Amino acid sequence: MKTVLVASSKGGAGKTTIATHLAAQAAVEGLHTAIIDADPQQSSTRWAERRAGLDAAVLPIAGASRAKTAWKSLPEDTQRVVIDAPAGAMATNLEHWLEHADAVVVPVQPSALDLDATVPFLNTLAQHPRVRRGDLRVGLVANRMKPWTNASQATLELLAQWPYPVVASLRDSQAYILLTGLGRSLFDYRSVQVRKHQEDWAPLLKWLRKA
C-alpha cells in the first residue's frame, strides 16, 4: 500500500485538487484507493461522495478529528492512500501523517505570497527525521501556472534553487474547479481536450512510482 501526503501551509494552493486527482488517477488505473480527509473543510470527502457511483470510486476516510484511528477504517485490500492534509498546517502538526507517508507532494502557486508562505513549511519539513535521512521524499508541484507569464517563469527559476525537486508544473485551468465540483478528475476522460492537461501530470506520476 503506497501512501501519498499532499500538504501546504498556504491555503488555496490547490492541495485538495491535487489530492483528489491523484486519488482518481490511481482508481482509474484499477487500484483500490482511499482518500483520508484530514482537512476540517472536508472538501475531499464531498468529492469522493459525488463519485461514489463510478467504477473508479474512491473511498473517503475521516481524518480531521481522529488521525490515529483513520488507518483502522481502511479496508484490507487498499492499495493506494492519498492524504489531504489540513490547510495551513506546518510539518510539526503533521507528525502522524508523515510517519505513514511514502512521499509528500507540496503545491506552490506563482506568487510572492505563496512562495513566502511555503518556505517556513519546507523548513519545518526538513527537520523531520525521515526527511533528513532520505527515507521520505518531498516533491514540489508548481500549480496554476501560466507558462507565458514572467511570474510563472520566475517561480520555476526560484523553485529550481530549493532543495526539493519540482516534480510537475500544472497549467492554470478552470477545468479543475469544474471537475472537482462534480466529483470527477481529468483522468476520468480520454478526449483530446484534456490530454494536454493529463500530460502535465506525467512527471509527478513517474516520480511517485519511484517513491
BAFI-3210 file (N, C-alpha, C; in Angstrom, 3 decimals, decimal comma, padded with zeros to 6 digits):
// residues 211
n [1|2|3|4|5|6|7|8|9|10|11|12|13|14|15|16|17|18|19|20|21|22|23|24|25|26|27|28|29|30|31|32|33|34|35|36|37|38|39|40|41|42|43|44|45|46|47|48|49|50|51|52|53|54|55|56|57|58|59|60|61|62|63|64|65|66|67|68|69|70|71|72|73|74|75|76|77|78|79|80|81|82|83|84|85|86|87|88|89|90|91|92|93|94|95|96|97|98|99|100|101|102|103|104|105|106|107|108|109|110|111|112|113|114|115|116|117|118|119|120|121|122|123|124|125|126|127|128|129|130|131|132|133|134|135|136|137|138|139|140|141|142|143|144|145|146|147|148|149|150|151|152|153|154|155|156|157|158|159|160|161|162|163|164|165|166|167|168|169|170|171|172|173|174|175|176|177|178|179|180|181|182|183|184|185|186|187|188|189|190|191|192|193|194|195|196|197|198|199|200|201|202|203|204|205|206|207|208|209|210|211]
n.u [000,850|000,743|001,307|000,459|001,086|-000,432|000,337|000,315|001,286|-000,021|-003,155|-005,459|-003,681|-004,118|-004,138|-006,191|-007,279|-005,122|-004,754|-007,214|-007,141|-004,893|-005,841|-008,028|-006,710|-005,264|-007,391|-008,672|-006,769|-007,292|-006,624|-007,379|-008,490|-008,179|-009,057|-007,827|-009,292|-008,025|-008,475|-010,344|-012,309|-013,354|-013,542|-012,468|-013,815|-016,481|-016,088|-015,344|-017,688|-019,385|-018,517|-019,135|-020,715|-019,276|-017,237|-014,583|-014,451|-013,610|-012,719|-013,789|-012,182|-012,488|-010,345|-009,787|-010,458|-009,757|-007,073|-005,316|-006,910|-007,777|-006,508|-007,427|-009,851|-009,426|-009,988|-008,778|-007,798|-006,829|-004,933|-003,835|-003,334|-004,277|-003,562|-005,220|-004,029|-004,479|-005,292|-002,884|-001,258|001,791|004,791|005,243|002,717|001,843|002,836|001,872|000,858|003,127|004,671|003,503|003,538|004,702|005,570|005,723|003,803|003,979|002,147|002,718|002,000|002,409|003,227|004,446|003,504|002,642|005,039|006,580|005,086|005,404|008,057|008,690|007,199|008,495|010,926|010,330|009,578|011,965|013,232|012,184|012,811|012,622|012,698|015,194|016,841|016,435|014,505|011,939|010,520|010,240|008,357|007,903|005,122|004,508|001,847|-001,197|-000,056|000,974|002,568|003,457|003,821|005,767|005,783|005,261|007,478|009,546|008,925|009,438|012,186|013,045|012,117|013,706|016,018|015,570|015,828|014,288|012,933|011,208|008,479|006,406|004,611|001,737|-000,702|-002,702|-006,175|-009,688|-010,949|-010,239|-011,590|-014,254|-014,392|-013,652|-015,778|-017,735|-017,076|-015,286|-012,338|-009,487|-008,546|-010,637|-011,478|-010,939|-010,616|-009,366|-009,218|-008,569|-006,189|-003,672|-003,617|-003,515|-001,007|000,594|000,704|002,254|005,124|004,960|003,511|005,300|007,429|006,240|005,876|008,422|008,853]
n.v [-001,195|002,055|005,317|008,671|011,919|015,015|018,271|021,646|024,808|027,024|028,223|027,587|026,823|024,747|022,250|020,299|019,817|018,617|016,372|014,981|014,474|012,808|010,619|009,880|009,201|006,912|005,215|005,018|003,568|001,142|000,527|-000,183|002,403|004,911|008,016|009,938|012,325|014,855|017,467|019,959|021,223|019,322|018,899|016,980|014,708|015,260|015,381|012,703|011,415|012,297|010,887|008,325|006,472|005,704|003,407|003,748|004,502|006,281|005,677|007,580|008,585|009,626|011,938|014,223|014,675|012,396|011,222|009,104|006,852|006,614|004,868|002,386|002,264|001,674|-000,554|-003,945|-004,572|-002,254|-000,388|002,053|005,093|008,383|011,324|014,150|016,857|019,023|022,425|025,008|023,836|023,209|021,221|020,182|019,828|017,713|015,316|012,655|011,880|012,122|010,053|007,861|008,272|007,670|009,457|013,024|015,584|018,886|021,609|024,677|027,997|030,497|033,097|035,798|035,825|033,189|031,780|032,859|031,977|029,271|028,629|028,612|026,323|024,272|024,417|023,471|020,946|019,888|019,322|017,000|013,677|011,497|012,765|014,012|011,768|010,842|008,988|009,707|011,099|014,326|016,337|019,143|020,826|022,945|024,939|025,925|027,345|029,748|029,509|031,427|033,773|036,188|035,860|033,122|031,957|033,047|031,894|029,137|029,251|030,092|028,018|025,976|026,376|025,542|022,993|020,769|018,734|020,004|018,421|018,525|020,699|022,321|023,545|026,546|026,281|026,389|024,021|022,310|023,281|022,915|020,103|019,023|019,877|018,238|015,782|014,503|013,956|014,891|012,496|010,848|011,060|010,815|012,479|014,617|017,187|017,169|015,895|017,209|018,448|016,193|015,284|017,059|015,974|013,732|013,723|013,932|011,624|009,686|010,223|009,585|006,857|005,929|006,516]
n.w [000,000|-001,032|000,175|-000,145|000,837|000,611|001,075|002,345|003,590|002,877|002,359|-000,301|-002,264|-003,941|-002,907|-002,250|-004,768|-006,091|-004,450|-004,773|-007,521|-007,723|-006,291|-007,880|-010,264|-009,510|-008,886|-011,361|-012,674|-011,654|-009,060|-005,652|-003,911|-001,402|000,127|002,644|004,482|006,029|006,419|007,994|006,455|004,800|002,021|000,273|001,066|000,303|-002,448|-003,007|-002,287|-004,279|-006,485|-005,971|-007,333|-009,552|-011,484|-010,912|-008,172|-005,133|-001,844|000,872|003,858|007,147|008,707|010,055|012,759|014,055|013,694|014,407|014,344|011,802|010,070|010,811|009,607|007,006|004,330|004,069|001,571|000,451|-001,814|-002,513|-000,863|-000,398|001,272|002,249|003,577|006,493|005,815|005,943|007,858|009,585|009,334|011,854|012,797|011,404|012,104|012,583|010,069|008,475|009,386|008,232|005,499|002,133|000,318|-000,065|-001,362|-002,353|-003,182|-004,955|-005,724|-008,350|-006,971|-004,970|-002,340|-001,945|-002,280|-000,197|001,978|001,813|002,298|005,203|005,870|004,410|005,670|008,264|007,522|006,621|008,968|009,901|010,995|009,133|006,675|006,800|006,841|004,334|003,884|003,330|000,616|-000,852|-002,968|-005,108|-006,551|-009,071|-009,318|-011,034|-013,168|-015,608|-018,311|-020,147|-018,805|-016,967|-014,208|-013,740|-014,997|-013,477|-011,035|-011,477|-011,898|-009,384|-007,728|-008,638|-007,297|-004,771|-002,191|-002,809|-005,439|-008,359|-009,339|-011,091|-013,298|-013,348|-015,481|-015,395|-015,150|-015,586|-015,663|-013,609|-011,351|-012,118|-012,558|-010,064|-008,517|-009,510|-008,647|-010,183|-012,302|-014,326|-015,228|-015,628|-018,171|-021,751|-023,857|-026,512|-025,632|-022,927|-022,874|-023,016|-020,545|-018,915|-019,575|-018,220|-015,718|-015,893|-015,201|-012,388|-011,660|-012,508|-010,787|-008,334|-008,622|-008,210|-005,605]
ca.u [000,000|001,517|000,607|000,938|000,584|-000,440|000,305|000,779|000,979|-000,730|-004,487|-005,754|-002,578|-004,528|-003,853|-007,268|-007,385|-004,059|-005,027|-008,322|-006,717|-004,015|-006,692|-008,798|-005,817|-004,994|-008,627|-008,887|-005,823|-007,782|-006,167|-008,323|-007,958|-008,880|-008,534|-008,023|-009,554|-007,588|-008,789|-011,672|-013,283|-013,951|-013,789|-012,145|-014,897|-017,620|-015,679|-015,417|-019,095|-020,012|-018,108|-019,339|-021,351|-018,385|-016,405|-013,339|-014,811|-012,558|-013,313|-013,394|-011,926|-012,377|-009,058|-009,582|-010,595|-009,286|-005,975|-004,707|-007,807|-008,158|-005,938|-008,247|-011,027|-009,049|-010,170|-007,518|-007,314|-006,469|-003,636|-003,310|-003,933|-003,887|-003,958|-005,417|-003,641|-005,161|-004,745|-002,151|-000,502|003,229|005,196|005,113|001,316|001,547|003,720|001,261|000,761|004,482|005,177|002,897|003,634|005,825|006,005|004,999|003,650|003,727|001,814|003,143|001,498|003,374|003,068|005,389|002,866|002,666|006,421|006,997|004,377|005,829|009,412|008,692|006,689|009,561|011,960|009,918|009,578|013,355|013,677|011,618|013,862|012,527|013,145|016,648|017,513|016,168|013,507|010,676|010,794|009,387|008,357|007,132|004,300|004,179|000,428|-001,883|000,973|000,733|003,960|003,811|003,958|007,037|005,629|005,410|008,863|010,368|008,645|010,167|013,613|013,279|011,910|014,835|017,101|015,187|016,433|013,387|012,711|009,904|008,122|005,373|004,139|000,352|-001,197|-003,915|-007,347|-010,964|-011,420|-010,039|-012,671|-015,474|-014,343|-013,654|-017,145|-018,567|-016,557|-014,533|-010,965|-009,034|-008,229|-011,876|-011,816|-009,884|-010,771|-008,202|-009,233|-007,936|-004,946|-002,519|-003,633|-003,056|000,440|001,245|000,820|003,116|006,346|004,603|003,150|006,547|008,181|005,576|006,119|009,747|008,888]
ca.v [000,000|003,292|006,447|009,977|013,044|016,297|019,237|023,006|025,733|028,154|027,892|027,958|026,475|023,654|020,989|019,334|019,462|017,659|015,133|014,254|013,980|011,658|009,504|009,455|008,545|005,555|004,438|004,752|002,509|-000,113|000,304|000,085|003,682|005,661|009,346|010,326|013,758|015,397|018,897|020,192|021,658|018,084|019,005|015,698|013,777|015,568|014,980|011,244|011,028|012,600|009,914|007,002|005,563|005,365|002,206|004,206|005,221|006,448|005,592|008,667|008,225|010,806|012,004|015,533|014,664|011,125|010,827|007,828|005,734|006,601|003,689|001,208|002,293|001,275|-001,979|-004,678|-004,656|-000,926|-000,373|003,411|006,044|009,778|012,098|015,575|017,405|020,258|023,643|025,869|023,092|023,043|019,817|019,760|019,457|016,589|014,232|011,326|011,580|011,974|008,734|006,839|008,604|007,239|010,645|014,250|016,477|020,241|022,545|026,063|028,851|031,507|034,423|036,041|035,444|031,731|031,357|033,244|031,144|027,875|028,451|028,111|024,951|023,380|024,416|022,537|019,600|019,436|018,881|015,701|012,657|010,685|013,597|014,184|010,515|010,497|007,922|010,292|012,008|015,508|016,906|020,366|020,935|024,319|024,802|027,063|028,076|030,328|029,469|032,596|034,961|036,339|035,355|031,669|031,641|033,389|030,902|027,911|029,514|030,134|026,681|025,130|026,606|024,962|021,659|019,697|018,817|020,339|017,162|018,780|022,070|022,183|024,810|027,127|025,914|026,327|022,630|021,687|023,703|022,270|018,656|018,717|020,076|017,132|014,514|013,893|014,397|014,808|011,111|010,138|011,350|010,490|013,356|015,398|018,443|017,030|015,128|018,041|018,618|014,936|015,201|017,842|015,148|012,571|013,707|013,682|010,211|008,922|010,427|008,846|005,417|005,635|006,848]
ca.w [000,000|-001,115|000,790|-000,596|001,616|-000,103|002,173|002,081|004,678|002,273|001,901|-001,677|-003,167|-004,815|-002,215|-002,383|-006,181|-006,403|-003,717|-005,396|-008,832|-007,513|-005,884|-009,045|-011,222|-009,018|-009,002|-012,784|-013,021|-011,110|-007,692|-004,571|-003,463|-000,352|000,406|004,031|004,511|007,314|006,422|008,585|005,458|004,276|000,584|-000,360|001,386|-000,570|-003,795|-003,095|-002,216|-005,574|-007,485|-005,372|-008,276|-010,663|-011,326|-010,292|-006,945|-004,126|-000,510|001,771|005,252|008,000|009,381|010,658|014,214|014,637|012,824|014,770|014,080|010,383|009,409|011,126|008,736|005,653|004,001|003,987|000,193|-000,028|-002,497|-002,598|000,069|-000,565|002,447|002,042|004,881|006,893|005,236|006,855|008,868|009,458|009,447|013,248|013,009|010,514|012,530|012,397|008,636|007,946|009,762|007,373|004,079|001,300|-000,413|000,256|-002,508|-001,864|-004,256|-004,798|-006,787|-008,790|-006,391|-003,878|-001,082|-001,833|-002,091|001,155|002,954|001,686|002,820|006,590|005,899|003,959|006,708|009,322|006,929|006,525|010,287|010,253|010,893|007,912|005,558|006,957|006,481|002,944|003,822|002,885|-000,496|-000,932|-004,304|-005,283|-007,750|-009,452|-009,626|-011,663|-013,891|-016,933|-018,776|-020,955|-017,958|-016,248|-012,843|-013,759|-015,330|-012,312|-009,995|-011,788|-011,677|-007,942|-007,169|-009,037|-006,340|-003,497|-002,026|-003,234|-006,888|-008,928|-009,995|-012,091|-013,486|-013,797|-016,046|-014,831|-015,943|-014,881|-015,710|-012,300|-010,468|-012,584|-012,367|-008,633|-008,043|-009,998|-008,150|-011,286|-012,486|-015,709|-015,580|-015,933|-019,560|-022,722|-025,005|-026,906|-024,873|-021,602|-022,984|-022,671|-019,097|-018,335|-019,790|-017,164|-014,523|-016,137|-014,385|-010,988|-011,515|-012,635|-009,541|-007,263|-008,805|-007,674|-004,175]
c.u [000,885|000,674|001,265|000,278|000,687|-000,645|000,837|000,395|000,189|-002,098|-004,701|-004,669|-002,952|-004,306|-004,927|-007,450|-006,339|-004,311|-006,126|-007,930|-005,774|-004,823|-007,477|-007,921|-005,506|-006,217|-008,917|-007,946|-006,239|-007,329|-007,287|-007,792|-008,838|-008,244|-008,869|-008,138|-009,230|-007,870|-010,188|-012,722|-013,980|-014,284|-013,508|-013,241|-016,094|-017,322|-015,826|-016,861|-019,794|-019,657|-018,346|-019,944|-020,477|-017,661|-015,098|-013,656|-013,605|-013,233|-012,865|-013,251|-011,754|-011,045|-008,819|-009,583|-010,070|-008,188|-005,466|-005,594|-008,211|-007,672|-006,756|-009,480|-010,708|-009,332|-008,821|-006,944|-006,941|-005,060|-003,009|-004,075|-003,382|-004,428|-004,051|-005,204|-004,435|-004,499|-004,018|-001,291|000,993|003,573|005,051|003,678|000,931|002,324|003,138|001,228|002,134|005,080|004,662|003,151|004,861|006,385|005,140|004,990|003,232|003,411|002,252|002,613|002,498|003,070|004,031|004,809|002,921|004,072|006,897|006,345|004,855|007,189|009,428|008,191|007,782|010,695|011,603|009,915|010,993|013,882|013,132|012,662|013,807|012,978|014,663|017,403|017,340|015,163|012,176|010,970|009,767|009,500|007,461|006,342|003,988|002,756|-000,158|-000,902|000,450|002,109|004,405|004,042|005,314|006,954|005,839|006,847|009,790|010,166|009,427|011,666|013,946|013,146|013,076|016,008|016,795|015,701|015,540|013,085|011,304|009,492|006,976|005,075|002,763|-000,181|-002,484|-005,102|-008,582|-011,504|-011,286|-011,175|-013,960|-015,484|-014,375|-015,055|-018,090|-018,135|-015,765|-013,094|-010,633|-008,865|-009,476|-012,266|-010,626|-009,942|-009,475|-008,094|-008,505|-006,566|-003,719|-002,453|-003,129|-001,546|001,208|001,540|001,837|004,403|006,067|004,287|004,381|007,368|007,572|005,796|007,467|009,842|008,726]
c.v [001,245|004,449|007,758|011,065|014,313|017,382|020,583|023,882|026,931|027,698|028,349|027,611|025,363|022,283|019,939|018,895|018,433|016,329|014,322|013,724|012,787|010,420|008,976|008,712|007,114|004,662|004,076|003,653|001,155|-000,417|000,602|001,284|004,317|007,028|009,696|011,844|014,299|016,888|019,105|020,651|020,490|018,145|017,689|014,664|014,005|015,176|013,459|010,756|011,262|011,567|008,476|005,998|005,153|004,050|002,548|005,058|005,271|006,476|006,759|008,172|009,504|010,801|013,303|015,487|013,386|010,522|009,418|006,631|005,643|005,339|002,439|001,133|001,856|-000,200|-002,663|-004,704|-003,290|-000,941|001,015|004,298|007,428|010,549|013,570|016,255|018,657|021,478|024,455|025,166|023,089|021,562|019,294|019,347|018,213|015,340|012,856|010,944|011,372|010,617|007,646|007,056|007,987|008,404|011,820|015,133|017,852|021,159|023,965|026,859|029,967|032,914|034,562|035,616|033,932|031,217|031,662|032,354|029,702|027,628|027,980|026,677|023,966|023,311|023,459|021,111|019,022|018,914|017,514|014,609|011,848|011,462|013,770|012,934|010,169|009,385|008,414|011,353|013,138|016,083|018,132|020,310|022,408|024,300|026,103|027,973|028,606|030,510|030,705|033,853|034,983|035,749|033,850|031,267|031,930|032,384|029,624|028,084|029,513|028,744|025,750|025,285|025,994|023,530|020,493|019,843|019,294|019,154|017,323|020,266|021,980|023,527|025,257|026,798|025,867|024,907|021,958|022,036|022,982|020,784|018,274|018,866|018,962|015,778|013,767|014,391|014,343|013,371|010,271|010,292|011,047|011,384|014,111|016,655|018,331|016,352|015,951|018,288|017,349|014,793|016,003|016,991|014,012|012,584|013,413|012,208|009,319|009,020|009,624|007,339|005,005|005,861|005,593]
c.w [000,000|-000,602|000,375|000,237|000,779|000,946|001,725|003,261|004,177|001,773|000,466|-002,672|-004,145|-004,221|-002,451|-003,833|-006,562|-005,705|-004,393|-006,766|-008,703|-007,121|-007,083|-010,043|-010,798|-009,178|-010,454|-013,265|-012,461|-009,697|-006,699|-003,805|-002,390|-000,226|001,856|004,074|005,902|007,439|006,992|007,583|004,769|002,783|-000,142|-000,112|000,470|-002,014|-003,972|-003,058|-003,555|-006,643|-007,002|-006,353|-009,447|-010,406|-010,629|-009,062|-006,003|-002,763|000,360|003,211|006,061|008,733|010,110|012,175|014,865|013,759|013,131|014,477|012,613|009,686|009,666|010,231|007,308|005,427|003,820|002,578|-000,383|-000,612|-002,575|-001,621|-000,247|000,635|002,061|003,395|005,222|006,269|006,304|007,883|008,556|009,656|010,866|013,588|012,218|010,883|012,241|010,921|008,020|008,279|008,828|005,888|003,410|000,500|000,017|-000,982|-001,974|-003,042|-003,924|-005,986|-007,121|-008,273|-005,224|-002,539|-000,878|-001,582|-000,679|002,210|002,932|002,309|004,275|006,696|005,492|004,974|007,845|008,800|006,891|007,857|010,681|010,039|009,597|006,685|005,614|006,527|005,012|002,788|003,269|001,832|-000,508|-002,341|-004,379|-006,588|-007,983|-010,003|-010,176|-012,393|-015,224|-017,558|-019,540|-020,118|-017,260|-014,847|-012,792|-014,057|-014,153|-011,189|-010,236|-011,557|-010,187|-007,323|-007,506|-008,073|-004,972|-003,396|-002,448|-004,721|-007,239|-009,786|-010,985|-012,145|-014,119|-014,266|-015,368|-015,731|-015,054|-014,844|-014,349|-011,342|-010,832|-012,253|-010,892|-008,053|-008,450|-009,431|-009,206|-011,290|-013,967|-016,161|-015,843|-017,397|-020,469|-023,949|-025,289|-026,053|-023,540|-021,683|-022,591|-021,172|-018,400|-018,463|-018,742|-015,932|-014,667|-015,302|-012,909|-010,764|-011,620|-011,357|-008,396|-007,396|-008,220|-006,180|-003,339]
res [m|k|t|v|l|v|a|s|s|k|g|g|a|g|k|t|t|i|a|t|h|l|a|a|q|a|a|v|e|g|l|h|t|a|i|i|d|a|d|p|q|q|s|s|t|r|w|a|e|r|r|a|g|l|d|a|a|v|l|p|i|a|g|a|s|r|a|k|t|a|w|k|s|l|p|e|d|t|q|r|v|v|i|d|a|p|a|g|a|m|a|t|n|l|e|h|w|l|e|h|a|d|a|v|v|v|p|v|q|p|s|a|l|d|l|d|a|t|v|p|f|l|n|t|l|a|q|h|p|r|v|r|r|g|d|l|r|v|g|l|v|a|n|r|m|k|p|w|t|n|a|s|q|a|t|l|e|l|l|a|q|w|p|y|p|v|v|a|s|l|r|d|s|q|a|y|i|l|l|t|g|l|g|r|s|l|f|d|y|r|s|v|q|v|r|k|h|q|e|d|w|a|p|l|l|k|w|l|r|k|a]
***
